[in-house]
Amino acid sequence: MSTIAEQLQTYRSALSEAQVKGDQAIARKIEQQIKELEEFQQRHPEEADAPSPFEVFCDLNPSDINCRVYDD
């Protein structure tokens, strides 16, 4: 499992590659992923392990129907 810092570095490398290739749609998507992961990191400074993209999404959108948790 990777850390948040490693995941951010991976995203930044992919962003550089997309920008060099001129693929702006991919670059925008990766920029958004970087922004969301940095926001996650700010809200959860105690977390070291990188969350999945779904965990980040649910952290940003807890009321989304896919992120709801029901207690039985």
PQR file of N, CA, C, O and H, with PARSE charges and radii, in Angstrom:
ATOM      1  N   MET A   1       0.845  -1.174   0.000 -0.4000 1.5000
ATOM      2  CA  MET A   1       0.000   0.000   0.000 -0.0000 2.0000
ATOM      3  C   MET A   1       0.892   1.239   0.000  0.5500 1.7000
ATOM      4  O   MET A   1       1.918   1.270   0.679 -0.5500 1.4000
ATOM      5  N   SER A   2       0.507   2.237  -0.745 -0.4000 1.5000
ATOM      6  CA  SER A   2       1.316   3.442  -0.845 -0.0000 2.0000
ATOM      7  C   SER A   2       0.835   4.509   0.141  0.5500 1.7000
ATOM      8  O   SER A   2      -0.267   4.436   0.684 -0.5500 1.4000
ATOM      9  H   SER A   2      -0.327   2.212  -1.296  0.4000 1.0000
ATOM     10  N   THR A   3       1.682   5.477   0.346 -0.4000 1.5000
ATOM     11  CA  THR A   3       1.324   6.584   1.216 -0.0000 2.0000
ATOM     12  C   THR A   3       0.685   7.693   0.381  0.5500 1.7000
ATOM     13  O   THR A   3       0.722   7.664  -0.849 -0.5500 1.4000
ATOM     14  H   THR A   3       2.578   5.536  -0.094  0.4000 1.0000
ATOM     15  N   ILE A   4       0.110   8.654   1.065 -0.4000 1.5000
ATOM     16  CA  ILE A   4      -0.506   9.784   0.370 -0.0000 2.0000
ATOM     17  C   ILE A   4       0.554  10.552  -0.417  0.5500 1.7000
ATOM     18  O   ILE A   4       0.305  10.974  -1.547 -0.5500 1.4000
ATOM     19  H   ILE A   4       0.080   8.677   2.064  0.4000 1.0000
ATOM     20  N   ALA A   5       1.724  10.734   0.170 -0.4000 1.5000
ATOM     21  CA  ALA A   5       2.801  11.462  -0.516 -0.0000 2.0000
ATOM     22  C   ALA A   5       3.222  10.729  -1.787  0.5500 1.7000
ATOM     23  O   ALA A   5       3.455  11.360  -2.818 -0.5500 1.4000
ATOM     24  H   ALA A   5       1.927  10.392   1.087  0.4000 1.0000
ATOM     25  N   GLU A   6       3.321   9.404  -1.720 -0.4000 1.5000
ATOM     26  CA  GLU A   6       3.683   8.626  -2.904 -0.0000 2.0000
ATOM     27  C   GLU A   6       2.603   8.722  -3.975  0.5500 1.7000
ATOM     28  O   GLU A   6       2.907   8.823  -5.164 -0.5500 1.4000
ATOM     29  H   GLU A   6       3.132   8.891  -0.882  0.4000 1.0000
ATOM     30  N   GLN A   7       1.349   8.691  -3.554 -0.4000 1.5000
ATOM     31  CA  GLN A   7       0.248   8.785  -4.510 -0.0000 2.0000
ATOM     32  C   GLN A   7       0.232  10.156  -5.181  0.5500 1.7000
ATOM     33  O   GLN A   7       0.001  10.262  -6.386 -0.5500 1.4000
ATOM     34  H   GLN A   7       1.102   8.609  -2.589  0.4000 1.0000
ATOM     35  N   LEU A   8       0.478  11.197  -4.398 -0.4000 1.5000
ATOM     36  CA  LEU A   8       0.539  12.547  -4.976 -0.0000 2.0000
ATOM     37  C   LEU A   8       1.684  12.646  -5.988  0.5500 1.7000
ATOM     38  O   LEU A   8       1.533  13.274  -7.036 -0.5500 1.4000
ATOM     39  H   LEU A   8       0.667  11.111  -3.419  0.4000 1.0000
ATOM     40  N   GLN A   9       2.818  12.033  -5.678 -0.4000 1.5000
ATOM     41  CA  GLN A   9       3.945  12.058  -6.605 -0.0000 2.0000
ATOM     42  C   GLN A   9       3.593  11.316  -7.894  0.5500 1.7000
ATOM     43  O   GLN A   9       3.955  11.756  -8.985 -0.5500 1.4000
ATOM     44  H   GLN A   9       2.940  11.523  -4.826  0.4000 1.0000
ATOM     45  N   THR A  10       2.898  10.209  -7.771 -0.4000 1.5000
ATOM     46  CA  THR A  10       2.460   9.447  -8.944 -0.0000 2.0000
ATOM     47  C   THR A  10       1.523  10.285  -9.801  0.5500 1.7000
ATOM     48  O   THR A  10       1.660  10.329 -11.024 -0.5500 1.4000
ATOM     49  H   THR A  10       2.604   9.851  -6.885  0.4000 1.0000
ATOM     50  N   TYR A  11       0.573  10.949  -9.156 -0.4000 1.5000
ATOM     51  CA  TYR A  11      -0.357  11.809  -9.884 -0.0000 2.0000
ATOM     52  C   TYR A  11       0.383  12.951 -10.587  0.5500 1.7000
ATOM     53  O   TYR A  11       0.087  13.273 -11.738 -0.5500 1.4000
ATOM     54  H   TYR A  11       0.462  10.914  -8.163  0.4000 1.0000
ATOM     55  N   ARG A  12       1.345  13.558  -9.890 -0.4000 1.5000
ATOM     56  CA  ARG A  12       2.088  14.675 -10.483 -0.0000 2.0000
ATOM     57  C   ARG A  12       2.912  14.221 -11.685  0.5500 1.7000
ATOM     58  O   ARG A  12       3.029  14.951 -12.670 -0.5500 1.4000
ATOM     59  H   ARG A  12       1.585  13.296  -8.955  0.4000 1.0000
ATOM     60  N   SER A  13       3.479  13.024 -11.608 -0.4000 1.5000
ATOM     61  CA  SER A  13       4.225  12.482 -12.751 -0.0000 2.0000
ATOM     62  C   SER A  13       3.293  12.242 -13.934  0.5500 1.7000
ATOM     63  O   SER A  13       3.620  12.566 -15.076 -0.5500 1.4000
ATOM     64  H   SER A  13       3.384  12.431 -10.808  0.4000 1.0000
ATOM     65  N   ALA A  14       2.131  11.673 -13.643 -0.4000 1.5000
ATOM     66  CA  ALA A  14       1.153  11.424 -14.704 -0.0000 2.0000
ATOM     67  C   ALA A  14       0.660  12.743 -15.304  0.5500 1.7000
ATOM     68  O   ALA A  14       0.426  12.834 -16.509 -0.5500 1.4000
ATOM     69  H   ALA A  14       1.865  11.410 -12.715  0.4000 1.0000
ATOM     70  N   LEU A  15       0.508  13.751 -14.465 -0.4000 1.5000
ATOM     71  CA  LEU A  15       0.094  15.068 -14.948 -0.0000 2.0000
ATOM     72  C   LEU A  15       1.137  15.648 -15.898  0.5500 1.7000
ATOM     73  O   LEU A  15       0.792  16.188 -16.949 -0.5500 1.4000
ATOM     74  H   LEU A  15       0.698  13.678 -13.486  0.4000 1.0000
ATOM     75  N   SER A  16       2.397  15.538 -15.533 -0.4000 1.5000
ATOM     76  CA  SER A  16       3.471  16.035 -16.405 -0.0000 2.0000
ATOM     77  C   SER A  16       3.455  15.329 -17.753  0.5500 1.7000
ATOM     78  O   SER A  16       3.603  15.966 -18.796 -0.5500 1.4000
ATOM     79  H   SER A  16       2.677  15.099 -14.679  0.4000 1.0000
ATOM     80  N   GLU A  17       3.275  14.014 -17.730 -0.4000 1.5000
ATOM     81  CA  GLU A  17       3.216  13.244 -18.975 -0.0000 2.0000
ATOM     82  C   GLU A  17       2.043  13.673 -19.842  0.5500 1.7000
ATOM     83  O   GLU A  17       2.182  13.814 -21.057 -0.5500 1.4000
ATOM     84  H   GLU A  17       3.155  13.496 -16.882  0.4000 1.0000
ATOM     85  N   ALA A  18       0.887  13.880 -19.220 -0.4000 1.5000
ATOM     86  CA  ALA A  18      -0.302  14.290 -19.969 -0.0000 2.0000
ATOM     87  C   ALA A  18      -0.105  15.677 -20.580  0.5500 1.7000
ATOM     88  O   ALA A  18      -0.521  15.931 -21.711 -0.5500 1.4000
ATOM     89  H   ALA A  18       0.773  13.766 -18.233  0.4000 1.0000
ATOM     90  N   GLN A  19       0.530  16.566 -19.827 -0.4000 1.5000
ATOM     91  CA  GLN A  19       0.772  17.918 -20.346 -0.0000 2.0000
ATOM     92  C   GLN A  19       1.759  17.896 -21.503  0.5500 1.7000
ATOM     93  O   GLN A  19       1.598  18.642 -22.469 -0.5500 1.4000
ATOM     94  H   GLN A  19       0.869  16.361 -18.909  0.4000 1.0000
ATOM     95  N   VAL A  20       2.779  17.049 -21.416 -0.4000 1.5000
ATOM     96  CA  VAL A  20       3.760  16.937 -22.500 -0.0000 2.0000
ATOM     97  C   VAL A  20       3.090  16.408 -23.768  0.5500 1.7000
ATOM     98  O   VAL A  20       3.386  16.858 -24.875 -0.5500 1.4000
ATOM     99  H   VAL A  20       2.910  16.443 -20.631  0.4000 1.0000
ATOM    100  N   LYS A  21       2.183  15.446 -23.590 -0.4000 1.5000
ATOM    101  CA  LYS A  21       1.477  14.866 -24.731 -0.0000 2.0000
ATOM    102  C   LYS A  21       0.395  15.796 -25.266  0.5500 1.7000
ATOM    103  O   LYS A  21      -0.114  15.588 -26.367 -0.5500 1.4000
ATOM    104  H   LYS A  21       1.943  15.079 -22.691  0.4000 1.0000
ATOM    105  N   GLY A  22       0.044  16.810 -24.500 -0.4000 1.5000
ATOM    106  CA  GLY A  22      -1.000  17.736 -24.920 -0.0000 2.0000
ATOM    107  C   GLY A  22      -2.404  17.223 -24.671  0.5500 1.7000
ATOM    108  O   GLY A  22      -3.366  17.736 -25.244 -0.5500 1.4000
ATOM    109  H   GLY A  22       0.457  16.979 -23.605  0.4000 1.0000
ATOM    110  N   ASP A  23      -2.529  16.213 -23.819 -0.4000 1.5000
ATOM    111  CA  ASP A  23      -3.838  15.636 -23.512 -0.0000 2.0000
ATOM    112  C   ASP A  23      -4.465  16.420 -22.358  0.5500 1.7000
ATOM    113  O   ASP A  23      -4.290  16.082 -21.188 -0.5500 1.4000
ATOM    114  H   ASP A  23      -1.748  15.797 -23.354  0.4000 1.0000
ATOM    115  N   GLN A  24      -5.192  17.467 -22.715 -0.4000 1.5000
ATOM    116  CA  GLN A  24      -5.720  18.378 -21.707 -0.0000 2.0000
ATOM    117  C   GLN A  24      -6.842  17.774 -20.869  0.5500 1.7000
ATOM    118  O   GLN A  24      -6.987  18.117 -19.695 -0.5500 1.4000
ATOM    119  H   GLN A  24      -5.334  17.742 -23.666  0.4000 1.0000
ATOM    120  N   ALA A  25      -7.632  16.887 -21.449 -0.4000 1.5000
ATOM    121  CA  ALA A  25      -8.724  16.274 -20.689 -0.0000 2.0000
ATOM    122  C   ALA A  25      -8.159  15.409 -19.558  0.5500 1.7000
ATOM    123  O   ALA A  25      -8.640  15.463 -18.426 -0.5500 1.4000
ATOM    124  H   ALA A  25      -7.515  16.609 -22.403  0.4000 1.0000
ATOM    125  N   ILE A  26      -7.149  14.622 -19.870 -0.4000 1.5000
ATOM    126  CA  ILE A  26      -6.510  13.783 -18.852 -0.0000 2.0000
ATOM    127  C   ILE A  26      -5.821  14.670 -17.813  0.5500 1.7000
ATOM    128  O   ILE A  26      -5.888  14.385 -16.617 -0.5500 1.4000
ATOM    129  H   ILE A  26      -6.758  14.578 -20.789  0.4000 1.0000
ATOM    130  N   ALA A  27      -5.171  15.723 -18.252 -0.4000 1.5000
ATOM    131  CA  ALA A  27      -4.482  16.633 -17.329 -0.0000 2.0000
ATOM    132  C   ALA A  27      -5.470  17.257 -16.347  0.5500 1.7000
ATOM    133  O   ALA A  27      -5.179  17.352 -15.154 -0.5500 1.4000
ATOM    134  H   ALA A  27      -5.116  15.955 -19.223  0.4000 1.0000
ATOM    135  N   ARG A  28      -6.629  17.679 -16.834 -0.4000 1.5000
ATOM    136  CA  ARG A  28      -7.645  18.267 -15.938 -0.0000 2.0000
ATOM    137  C   ARG A  28      -8.133  17.244 -14.922  0.5500 1.7000
ATOM    138  O   ARG A  28      -8.325  17.577 -13.752 -0.5500 1.4000
ATOM    139  H   ARG A  28      -6.866  17.602 -17.802  0.4000 1.0000
ATOM    140  N   LYS A  29      -8.334  16.009 -15.351 -0.4000 1.5000
ATOM    141  CA  LYS A  29      -8.792  14.951 -14.451 -0.0000 2.0000
ATOM    142  C   LYS A  29      -7.756  14.682 -13.361  0.5500 1.7000
ATOM    143  O   LYS A  29      -8.102  14.539 -12.188 -0.5500 1.4000
ATOM    144  H   LYS A  29      -8.177  15.738 -16.301  0.4000 1.0000
ATOM    145  N   ILE A  30      -6.498  14.615 -13.751 -0.4000 1.5000
ATOM    146  CA  ILE A  30      -5.438  14.361 -12.775 -0.0000 2.0000
ATOM    147  C   ILE A  30      -5.287  15.547 -11.823  0.5500 1.7000
ATOM    148  O   ILE A  30      -5.058  15.353 -10.629 -0.5500 1.4000
ATOM    149  H   ILE A  30      -6.217  14.732 -14.703  0.4000 1.0000
ATOM    150  N   GLU A  31      -5.413  16.774 -12.337 -0.4000 1.5000
ATOM    151  CA  GLU A  31      -5.372  17.950 -11.469 -0.0000 2.0000
ATOM    152  C   GLU A  31      -6.478  17.882 -10.418  0.5500 1.7000
ATOM    153  O   GLU A  31      -6.260  18.227  -9.257 -0.5500 1.4000
ATOM    154  H   GLU A  31      -5.600  16.932 -13.307  0.4000 1.0000
ATOM    155  N   GLN A  32      -7.657  17.438 -10.828 -0.4000 1.5000
ATOM    156  CA  GLN A  32      -8.771  17.293  -9.890 -0.0000 2.0000
ATOM    157  C   GLN A  32      -8.456  16.231  -8.841  0.5500 1.7000
ATOM    158  O   GLN A  32      -8.752  16.424  -7.662 -0.5500 1.4000
ATOM    159  H   GLN A  32      -7.833  17.158 -11.772  0.4000 1.0000
ATOM    160  N   GLN A  33      -7.861  15.115  -9.255 -0.4000 1.5000
ATOM    161  CA  GLN A  33      -7.500  14.060  -8.307 -0.0000 2.0000
ATOM    162  C   GLN A  33      -6.468  14.563  -7.304  0.5500 1.7000
ATOM    163  O   GLN A  33      -6.552  14.243  -6.118 -0.5500 1.4000
ATOM    164  H   GLN A  33      -7.620  14.959 -10.213  0.4000 1.0000
ATOM    165  N   ILE A  34      -5.508  15.339  -7.761 -0.4000 1.5000
ATOM    166  CA  ILE A  34      -4.501  15.910  -6.870 -0.0000 2.0000
ATOM    167  C   ILE A  34      -5.171  16.829  -5.856  0.5500 1.7000
ATOM    168  O   ILE A  34      -4.893  16.749  -4.660 -0.5500 1.4000
ATOM    169  H   ILE A  34      -5.440  15.599  -8.725  0.4000 1.0000
ATOM    170  N   LYS A  35      -6.050  17.696  -6.333 -0.4000 1.5000
ATOM    171  CA  LYS A  35      -6.747  18.634  -5.451 -0.0000 2.0000
ATOM    172  C   LYS A  35      -7.560  17.889  -4.390  0.5500 1.7000
ATOM    173  O   LYS A  35      -7.517  18.235  -3.209 -0.5500 1.4000
ATOM    174  H   LYS A  35      -6.276  17.761  -7.305  0.4000 1.0000
ATOM    175  N   GLU A  36      -8.293  16.874  -4.816 -0.4000 1.5000
ATOM    176  CA  GLU A  36      -9.124  16.117  -3.875 -0.0000 2.0000
ATOM    177  C   GLU A  36      -8.280  15.362  -2.852  0.5500 1.7000
ATOM    178  O   GLU A  36      -8.632  15.315  -1.674 -0.5500 1.4000
ATOM    179  H   GLU A  36      -8.328  16.593  -5.775  0.4000 1.0000
ATOM    180  N   LEU A  37      -7.172  14.772  -3.293 -0.4000 1.5000
ATOM    181  CA  LEU A  37      -6.310  14.047  -2.362 -0.0000 2.0000
ATOM    182  C   LEU A  37      -5.639  14.998  -1.378  0.5500 1.7000
ATOM    183  O   LEU A  37      -5.465  14.652  -0.209 -0.5500 1.4000
ATOM    184  H   LEU A  37      -6.887  14.811  -4.251  0.4000 1.0000
ATOM    185  N   GLU A  38      -5.261  16.185  -1.830 -0.4000 1.5000
ATOM    186  CA  GLU A  38      -4.689  17.176  -0.922 -0.0000 2.0000
ATOM    187  C   GLU A  38      -5.725  17.638   0.104  0.5500 1.7000
ATOM    188  O   GLU A  38      -5.387  17.848   1.269 -0.5500 1.4000
ATOM    189  H   GLU A  38      -5.402  16.466  -2.779  0.4000 1.0000
ATOM    190  N   GLU A  39      -6.978  17.798  -0.314 -0.4000 1.5000
ATOM    191  CA  GLU A  39      -8.049  18.160   0.620 -0.0000 2.0000
ATOM    192  C   GLU A  39      -8.253  17.046   1.639  0.5500 1.7000
ATOM    193  O   GLU A  39      -8.429  17.312   2.828 -0.5500 1.4000
ATOM    194  H   GLU A  39      -7.253  17.628  -1.260  0.4000 1.0000
ATOM    195  N   PHE A  40      -8.230  15.807   1.178 -0.4000 1.5000
ATOM    196  CA  PHE A  40      -8.364  14.660   2.080 -0.0000 2.0000
ATOM    197  C   PHE A  40      -7.236  14.683   3.107  0.5500 1.7000
ATOM    198  O   PHE A  40      -7.466  14.475   4.299 -0.5500 1.4000
ATOM    199  H   PHE A  40      -8.087  15.591   0.212  0.4000 1.0000
ATOM    200  N   GLN A  41      -6.024  14.937   2.638 -0.4000 1.5000
ATOM    201  CA  GLN A  41      -4.854  14.957   3.512 -0.0000 2.0000
ATOM    202  C   GLN A  41      -4.978  16.067   4.563  0.5500 1.7000
ATOM    203  O   GLN A  41      -4.573  15.874   5.709 -0.5500 1.4000
ATOM    204  H   GLN A  41      -5.837  15.105   1.671  0.4000 1.0000
ATOM    205  N   GLN A  42      -5.523  17.209   4.190 -0.4000 1.5000
ATOM    206  CA  GLN A  42      -5.697  18.307   5.141 -0.0000 2.0000
ATOM    207  C   GLN A  42      -6.729  17.951   6.205  0.5500 1.7000
ATOM    208  O   GLN A  42      -6.562  18.304   7.372 -0.5500 1.4000
ATOM    209  H   GLN A  42      -5.851  17.366   3.258  0.4000 1.0000
ATOM    210  N   ARG A  43      -7.787  17.259   5.813 -0.4000 1.5000
ATOM    211  CA  ARG A  43      -8.836  16.888   6.768 -0.0000 2.0000
ATOM    212  C   ARG A  43      -8.445  15.702   7.638  0.5500 1.7000
ATOM    213  O   ARG A  43      -8.990  15.523   8.727 -0.5500 1.4000
ATOM    214  H   ARG A  43      -7.922  16.973   4.865  0.4000 1.0000
ATOM    215  N   HIS A  44      -7.500  14.889   7.162 -0.4000 1.5000
ATOM    216  CA  HIS A  44      -7.092  13.686   7.893 -0.0000 2.0000
ATOM    217  C   HIS A  44      -5.567  13.642   8.013  0.5500 1.7000
ATOM    218  O   HIS A  44      -4.926  12.774   7.420 -0.5500 1.4000
ATOM    219  H   HIS A  44      -7.056  15.035   6.278  0.4000 1.0000
ATOM    220  N   PRO A  45      -4.985  14.566   8.771 -0.5600 1.5000
ATOM    221  CA  PRO A  45      -3.512  14.615   8.858  0.2800 2.0000
ATOM    222  C   PRO A  45      -2.906  13.372   9.505  0.5500 1.7000
ATOM    223  O   PRO A  45      -1.722  13.094   9.316 -0.5500 1.4000
ATOM    224  N   GLU A  46      -3.696  12.629  10.258 -0.4000 1.5000
ATOM    225  CA  GLU A  46      -3.189  11.423  10.918 -0.0000 2.0000
ATOM    226  C   GLU A  46      -3.077  10.235   9.958  0.5500 1.7000
ATOM    227  O   GLU A  46      -2.397   9.255  10.262 -0.5500 1.4000
ATOM    228  H   GLU A  46      -4.658  12.855  10.411  0.4000 1.0000
ATOM    229  N   GLU A  47      -3.734  10.320   8.817 -0.4000 1.5000
ATOM    230  CA  GLU A  47      -3.704   9.241   7.823 -0.0000 2.0000
ATOM    231  C   GLU A  47      -2.389   9.267   7.059  0.5500 1.7000
ATOM    232  O   GLU A  47      -1.960  10.313   6.571 -0.5500 1.4000
ATOM    233  H   GLU A  47      -4.286  11.117   8.571  0.4000 1.0000
ATOM    234  N   ALA A  48      -1.753   8.100   6.964 -0.4000 1.5000
ATOM    235  CA  ALA A  48      -0.511   7.993   6.194 -0.0000 2.0000
ATOM    236  C   ALA A  48      -0.747   7.210   4.909  0.5500 1.7000
ATOM    237  O   ALA A  48      -0.185   7.533   3.862 -0.5500 1.4000
ATOM    238  H   ALA A  48      -2.102   7.251   7.361  0.4000 1.0000
ATOM    239  N   ASP A  49      -1.583   6.178   4.997 -0.4000 1.5000
ATOM    240  CA  ASP A  49      -1.849   5.341   3.824 -0.0000 2.0000
ATOM    241  C   ASP A  49      -2.767   6.065   2.849  0.5500 1.7000
ATOM    242  O   ASP A  49      -3.707   6.752   3.249 -0.5500 1.4000
ATOM    243  H   ASP A  49      -2.039   5.915   5.847  0.4000 1.0000
ATOM    244  N   ALA A  50      -2.480   5.900   1.578 -0.4000 1.5000
ATOM    245  CA  ALA A  50      -3.288   6.550   0.546 -0.0000 2.0000
ATOM    246  C   ALA A  50      -4.678   5.908   0.491  0.5500 1.7000
ATOM    247  O   ALA A  50      -4.797   4.683   0.458 -0.5500 1.4000
ATOM    248  H   ALA A  50      -1.717   5.342   1.253  0.4000 1.0000
ATOM    249  N   PRO A  51      -5.711   6.722   0.481 -0.5600 1.5000
ATOM    250  CA  PRO A  51      -7.069   6.191   0.359  0.2800 2.0000
ATOM    251  C   PRO A  51      -7.360   5.845  -1.105  0.5500 1.7000
ATOM    252  O   PRO A  51      -6.676   6.302  -2.022 -0.5500 1.4000
ATOM    253  N   SER A  52      -8.376   5.038  -1.288 -0.4000 1.5000
ATOM    254  CA  SER A  52      -8.812   4.735  -2.653 -0.0000 2.0000
ATOM    255  C   SER A  52      -9.547   5.961  -3.195  0.5500 1.7000
ATOM    256  O   SER A  52     -10.001   6.803  -2.421 -0.5500 1.4000
ATOM    257  H   SER A  52      -8.932   4.667  -0.544  0.4000 1.0000
ATOM    258  N   PRO A  53      -9.665   6.064  -4.509 -0.5600 1.5000
ATOM    259  CA  PRO A  53     -10.440   7.182  -5.070  0.2800 2.0000
ATOM    260  C   PRO A  53     -11.877   7.213  -4.543  0.5500 1.7000
ATOM    261  O   PRO A  53     -12.451   8.289  -4.379 -0.5500 1.4000
ATOM    262  N   PHE A  54     -12.456   6.046  -4.280 -0.4000 1.5000
ATOM    263  CA  PHE A  54     -13.815   5.993  -3.737 -0.0000 2.0000
ATOM    264  C   PHE A  54     -13.857   6.566  -2.321  0.5500 1.7000
ATOM    265  O   PHE A  54     -14.800   7.278  -1.976 -0.5500 1.4000
ATOM    266  H   PHE A  54     -11.989   5.172  -4.413  0.4000 1.0000
ATOM    267  N   GLU A  55     -12.857   6.267  -1.502 -0.4000 1.5000
ATOM    268  CA  GLU A  55     -12.801   6.821  -0.155 -0.0000 2.0000
ATOM    269  C   GLU A  55     -12.688   8.347  -0.192  0.5500 1.7000
ATOM    270  O   GLU A  55     -13.327   9.042   0.597 -0.5500 1.4000
ATOM    271  H   GLU A  55     -12.091   5.688  -1.783  0.4000 1.0000
ATOM    272  N   VAL A  56     -11.886   8.850  -1.095 -0.4000 1.5000
ATOM    273  CA  VAL A  56     -11.751  10.301  -1.242 -0.0000 2.0000
ATOM    274  C   VAL A  56     -13.089  10.901  -1.674  0.5500 1.7000
ATOM    275  O   VAL A  56     -13.523  11.915  -1.129 -0.5500 1.4000
ATOM    276  H   VAL A  56     -11.366   8.285  -1.736  0.4000 1.0000
ATOM    277  N   PHE A  57     -13.740  10.275  -2.651 -0.4000 1.5000
ATOM    278  CA  PHE A  57     -15.038  10.757  -3.126 -0.0000 2.0000
ATOM    279  C   PHE A  57     -16.041  10.813  -1.978  0.5500 1.7000
ATOM    280  O   PHE A  57     -16.729  11.819  -1.802 -0.5500 1.4000
ATOM    281  H   PHE A  57     -13.388   9.450  -3.095  0.4000 1.0000
ATOM    282  N   CYS A  58     -16.126   9.747  -1.206 -0.4000 1.5000
ATOM    283  CA  CYS A  58     -17.094   9.708  -0.107 -0.0000 2.0000
ATOM    284  C   CYS A  58     -16.741  10.701   1.000  0.5500 1.7000
ATOM    285  O   CYS A  58     -17.630  11.231   1.666 -0.5500 1.4000
ATOM    286  H   CYS A  58     -15.567   8.930  -1.349  0.4000 1.0000
ATOM    287  N   ASP A  59     -15.455  10.950   1.194 -0.4000 1.5000
ATOM    288  CA  ASP A  59     -15.051  11.942   2.177 -0.0000 2.0000
ATOM    289  C   ASP A  59     -15.528  13.331   1.753  0.5500 1.7000
ATOM    290  O   ASP A  59     -15.931  14.142   2.587 -0.5500 1.4000
ATOM    291  H   ASP A  59     -14.733  10.519   0.653  0.4000 1.0000
ATOM    292  N   LEU A  60     -15.477  13.595   0.445 -0.4000 1.5000
ATOM    293  CA  LEU A  60     -15.919  14.880  -0.080 -0.0000 2.0000
ATOM    294  C   LEU A  60     -17.428  14.962  -0.259  0.5500 1.7000
ATOM    295  O   LEU A  60     -17.992  16.056  -0.242 -0.5500 1.4000
ATOM    296  H   LEU A  60     -15.150  12.936  -0.233  0.4000 1.0000
ATOM    297  N   ASN A  61     -18.093  13.816  -0.430 -0.4000 1.5000
ATOM    298  CA  ASN A  61     -19.530  13.767  -0.721 -0.0000 2.0000
ATOM    299  C   ASN A  61     -20.227  12.742   0.177  0.5500 1.7000
ATOM    300  O   ASN A  61     -20.761  11.753  -0.325 -0.5500 1.4000
ATOM    301  H   ASN A  61     -17.635  12.927  -0.443  0.4000 1.0000
ATOM    302  N   PRO A  62     -20.233  12.961   1.485 -0.5600 1.5000
ATOM    303  CA  PRO A  62     -20.789  11.940   2.384  0.2800 2.0000
ATOM    304  C   PRO A  62     -22.283  11.675   2.191  0.5500 1.7000
ATOM    305  O   PRO A  62     -22.767  10.608   2.570 -0.5500 1.4000
ATOM    306  N   SER A  63     -23.006  12.605   1.622 -0.4000 1.5000
ATOM    307  CA  SER A  63     -24.446  12.393   1.451 -0.0000 2.0000
ATOM    308  C   SER A  63     -24.795  11.704   0.134  0.5500 1.7000
ATOM    309  O   SER A  63     -25.965  11.412  -0.115 -0.5500 1.4000
ATOM    310  H   SER A  63     -22.612  13.472   1.314  0.4000 1.0000
ATOM    311  N   ASP A  64     -23.804  11.442  -0.705 -0.4000 1.5000
ATOM    312  CA  ASP A  64     -24.057  10.732  -1.955 -0.0000 2.0000
ATOM    313  C   ASP A  64     -24.634   9.349  -1.648  0.5500 1.7000
ATOM    314  O   ASP A  64     -24.219   8.698  -0.689 -0.5500 1.4000
ATOM    315  H   ASP A  64     -22.854  11.679  -0.502  0.4000 1.0000
ATOM    316  N   ILE A  65     -25.574   8.913  -2.450 -0.4000 1.5000
ATOM    317  CA  ILE A  65     -26.249   7.648  -2.203 -0.0000 2.0000
ATOM    318  C   ILE A  65     -25.278   6.459  -2.159  0.5500 1.7000
ATOM    319  O   ILE A  65     -25.530   5.487  -1.447 -0.5500 1.4000
ATOM    320  H   ILE A  65     -25.911   9.442  -3.229  0.4000 1.0000
ATOM    321  N   ASN A  66     -24.199   6.526  -2.895 -0.4000 1.5000
ATOM    322  CA  ASN A  66     -23.222   5.440  -2.910 -0.0000 2.0000
ATOM    323  C   ASN A  66     -22.350   5.422  -1.662  0.5500 1.7000
ATOM    324  O   ASN A  66     -21.651   4.440  -1.412 -0.5500 1.4000
ATOM    325  H   ASN A  66     -23.995   7.316  -3.474  0.4000 1.0000
ATOM    326  N   CYS A  67     -22.380   6.491  -0.879 -0.4000 1.5000
ATOM    327  CA  CYS A  67     -21.514   6.601   0.291 -0.0000 2.0000
ATOM    328  C   CYS A  67     -22.266   6.428   1.614  0.5500 1.7000
ATOM    329  O   CYS A  67     -21.658   6.463   2.684 -0.5500 1.4000
ATOM    330  H   CYS A  67     -22.948   7.289  -1.082  0.4000 1.0000
ATOM    331  N   ARG A  68     -23.532   6.251   1.544 -0.4000 1.5000
ATOM    332  CA  ARG A  68     -24.334   6.124   2.759 -0.0000 2.0000
ATOM    333  C   ARG A  68     -24.039   4.811   3.460  0.5500 1.7000
ATOM    334  O   ARG A  68     -23.827   3.778   2.826 -0.5500 1.4000
ATOM    335  H   ARG A  68     -24.026   6.223   0.675  0.4000 1.0000
ATOM    336  N   VAL A  69     -24.030   4.877   4.780 -0.4000 1.5000
ATOM    337  CA  VAL A  69     -23.819   3.698   5.608 -0.0000 2.0000
ATOM    338  C   VAL A  69     -25.025   3.565   6.512  0.5500 1.7000
ATOM    339  O   VAL A  69     -25.422   4.522   7.178 -0.5500 1.4000
ATOM    340  H   VAL A  69     -24.202   5.716   5.295  0.4000 1.0000
ATOM    341  N   TYR A  70     -25.600   2.391   6.536 -0.4000 1.5000
ATOM    342  CA  TYR A  70     -26.790   2.154   7.342 -0.0000 2.0000
ATOM    343  C   TYR A  70     -26.447   1.224   8.493  0.5500 1.7000
ATOM    344  O   TYR A  70     -25.764   0.216   8.311 -0.5500 1.4000
ATOM    345  H   TYR A  70     -25.278   1.613   5.995  0.4000 1.0000
ATOM    346  N   ASP A  71     -26.921   1.567   9.664 -0.4000 1.5000
ATOM    347  CA  ASP A  71     -26.755   0.712  10.841 -0.0000 2.0000
ATOM    348  C   ASP A  71     -27.961  -0.211  10.943  0.5500 1.7000
ATOM    349  O   ASP A  71     -29.110   0.217  10.832 -0.5500 1.4000
ATOM    350  H   ASP A  71     -27.475   2.386   9.812  0.4000 1.0000
ATOM    351  N   ASP A  72     -27.672  -1.459  11.153 -0.4000 1.5000
ATOM    352  CA  ASP A  72     -28.779  -2.426  11.297 -0.0000 2.0000
ATOM    353  C   ASP A  72     -29.125  -2.638  12.737  0.5500 1.7000
ATOM    354  O   ASP A  72     -30.028  -3.414  13.047 -0.5500 1.4000
ATOM    355  H   ASP A  72     -26.739  -1.806  11.244  0.4000 1.0000
TER
END
